[in-house]
Every structure is written in structure tokens, then in C-alpha cells.
């Protein structure tokens, strides 16, 4: 994670006014290519270093669905039966799997890593457009420091190369913001074609995740306010482009579901009108402000707040506040939901870093003394050191250590299955705790504990029943099972199932470290893999 020299992030800012927007000066097209190359290489390494488990949707709502599309087997969760998920996002990875299959590269290494490498390409595009957006709004130096913030923030490193729909939504959000006239310093100088691009990319973001509309309602109102020809904007741009892009997603879903399914409407009904997401847990209304987003932005927070007030770029600051406020109204909250506004907040950090040591205009002097320059250089270097030291270890720990056991266990089983030593697998874990067929890539019988929401209020699903009484549940479950060749479970339940495992002739064959501290309900320190004796 070394800095590239051609970005020249140095403390010398003599005679630079960061408040001036980009004027097509030294930042030419060739340098943008270099910036993109840097970002692409960085994100490739980023993707390879991410080896931990974060959120089930990375596997179960993207790769698992793509695997089912391409290879004809895989598990579709209850959301796909209810029609509240669009196939538009999984189809991207289905194309990747099809290419791997065509070239006979659908082996464990490629099946596990290639999806994140593909997402890392998208992520690099998002990095480049944040650089360009910062350049347009604030100038050359801010663009450099915004990119620095984007590449060193721990949560961005941890999350952006994962195959979550939120990751791609974040990239599309940054790209679209770059093209919106209402965001630029001089909206009248931006061509209408730019706005059409902005609308198209925004529509794609909504196709990926319907909740992205929260962002574009805010931007749309701003654009409508500054637009000279408001009726043309609405009737000749918004409606036709939105209809075209969303119509395309409806066709994709019609093809995959086999019938007409209005995913955005079903999504709205479940998550907003019936609060279906609350089944998976709720948080207090202020969680994003006091915990969620503050953890994501981490030590960049004071720099971002200072950058907001110093830059006075209230439109984008308002976008961050708007999204956090609207998502706070929902009971079910997750870090990834507000990921699309994290790059914007980091851009304000870049603004403040770029202004450290700017010449003092209050006394009317155009020069600074050497001692003033040294002090400003020292402040900048100290700030950069503080951000690097506080974020990089966190990024590495969360990406390579914390919650890696479930990934390692499935990676191991995929190799063993490829060698023919795995016949069937039972997961005695909380539901969706591991990757599934998209990692195993063998059409073998597998079973996990179901956690489909029940229409009966208060009813316990299989996953909850197991966690309440592991031994009792396993004993009842074994009365009707086809005995598996392998069982996967966490050490916290393993302690309670020692007699059950011995009774059914299972022995431990592999153990993987998972976490140092509590995850969700309890400490899950390791993941154990058991096999029938003689396997």
C-alpha cells in the first residue's frame, strides 16, 4: 500500500488556492490514465487481500444466484421466491462465470477470487471518478488528497471490492454525481449530454438497488431547481431515460423469473410499507450518526467535518446528511446501506488536508516565512501519519483476520470436493454463515438451517431453534436425515455437540480461526469441520 510517486502528495502548497475549480490545466488525459492504472492495481491487490466474511448478501444474493443461472444449481433464498430481488446485478457475475466455464477456468481459485477481481475493476472506476469530481469542484490538490482518503479509509478497503450490490451502487453514485450539472460550480457551462449520462447512470444504480432512489430524489430536486427548461428536463430526459433503463431491468427479470415481476414495487412493499427488514434486527434511530457511519468514516470524521465547513459545498454535504437521515427512519440498519455517501464524506477530508498550510490571506501577505511553511508541513505530515496509522492496520485486520473462518472452511471444502472426498455437507451454524455452491462449485447435497421469515409472529426459525438448544435440535434433526459426509459448525456449538458427533461417528478433520471477539450473538472463535470416520 505504498504511495505512487506520480501523485506527488507533498506538503508544499505555496501559492495554491484550493477553492478554485479545475481549469483544464496540468491534469491532462494521460495523467488520468496513470491515476486509473494506480487505482486498478491498488484495487486488484485490495481484492486479493480481502479474505474475510462480512455480509451474507455478498454470496447469497449475488454469486449464489449467478452460479445458479450459469451452472443450473445453487440456492435461491426466499427473497427470490417473493420477487423482491432483481436479477440485474447477479447477471453481471453470471457472465463472468460463463466466461470462466468457456475457457475451462472454473476451478476453485478462479471461482473464489475472480468475482472480487471483477468488482475491483468497477471500484477503480469509482476511485477515478471521485478524483475527477474533486478536481472539478475544488482543484488539483484536493483531487490528490481525496484519492488518498478514498484509498486509505479502512471501511472502503474492507468493503468496496466485495460483490455486494451496495459496492456497485457506490461506484455508480460517484460516476453519476460527476456528470450532474447541479453539482458543478458552473451548471450553465455543462452540456445537456452530460446530464443525460448522469440520468442513465443514476437509473442503473436504482436498477441495482431500488433504495438508491433516496440519493437521486435529492439530486433530482437540486437539478430541477437550477434547470432552465424544467419541463424538458422532466419529460424529455428523466422519464424517457428512466423508462429505458428500468424497462431493461424489467425485461431481464421477466426472462429470469419467467413472468412479469415488478421488483421495485415488491421491494418497496416489503422493506418500507411492511417493515419486513426488521425481522433481521433493528437499531435506534440515531445509529448511523452515533455508530454506523462514524465507524465507517472512522478517524477521517473530524477532517470531513472541517472540510465541509471550510469548503462551504453545502449541496454535497446536504446529500450525505439527507441519506443518513432517511435511512435512519428505517428500523433495520446496516453499514453497507450508506456506503454510497462515504466517498463524498472522504472527499471533504481531502479538501481539509489540502488546505493545511495554505497561505494566510487575512494579513494580505503573498509570502510566508520559512518557519510558517515548516509548521504547515509538519501539521500535514502529522495528519497523514495519523490517518495511515489508524486506518491501515484496521483495514488489514478486518480484511484478513476478523471472521475469516467461514471463508477458509468453504475454500478448503471446495478443494476437497474437487478431489472427490466430499459427498454431502450439513451446516450446523446460524443460517447463511458461510458461502455456498458458488464457492464449492460441485453439485453435491448440502443443507443449512433455514431462517425464512415466518408469517406467524414470534415463530422461531430453524436457525433460532438450533441456537437455543443445539443438542436437542441436532438429535431431532438426525432422526430424519441422510447422514452427511461432513458437518461444519462453530466452536461455541461444537462444545455442546461433542456427544452427538461421537455417537454418529464423526471426527474433527480441520479447524479454522474465525474471530478474536464477539460476532453477532456470541464469540465464534473458530470453525470446525467434521467428517464421518473413514471418509
Buried (B, 14 or more C-beta within 10 A) or exposed (E): EEBBEEBEBEBEBEEBEBBEBBEEEEBEEEBBEEBBBBBBEBBBEBBEBBBBBBBBBBBBBBBBBBBBBBBEEBBBBEBBEBBBBBBBBBBBBBBBBBBBEEEEEBEBEBBBBBBBBBBBBBBBBBBBBBBBBBBBBBBBBBBBBBBBBBBBBBBBBBBBBBBBBBBBBBBBBBBBBBBBBBBBBEBEEBEEEBBBBBBBBBBBBBBBBBBBBBBBEBBBEBBEEBBEEEEEBEEEBBEEBBEEBBEBBBEBBEEBBEEEBEBBEBBBBBBBEEEBBEBEEBBEBEBBEEBBBEBBBBBBBEBBBBBBEBBEBEBBBEBBBBBBEBBBEBBBBBBBBBBBBBBBBBBBBBBBBBBBBBBEEEEEEEEBEEEBBEBBBEBBEEBBEEBBEBBBEBBBBBBEBBBBBBBBBBBBBBBBBBEEBBBBBBBBBBBBBBBBBBBBBBEBEBBBBEBBBEEEEEEEBBBBBBBEEBBEBBBEBEEEEEEBBBBBBBBBBBEBBEEBBEEBEBEEBBBBBBBEEEBEEEBBBBBBBBBBEEB
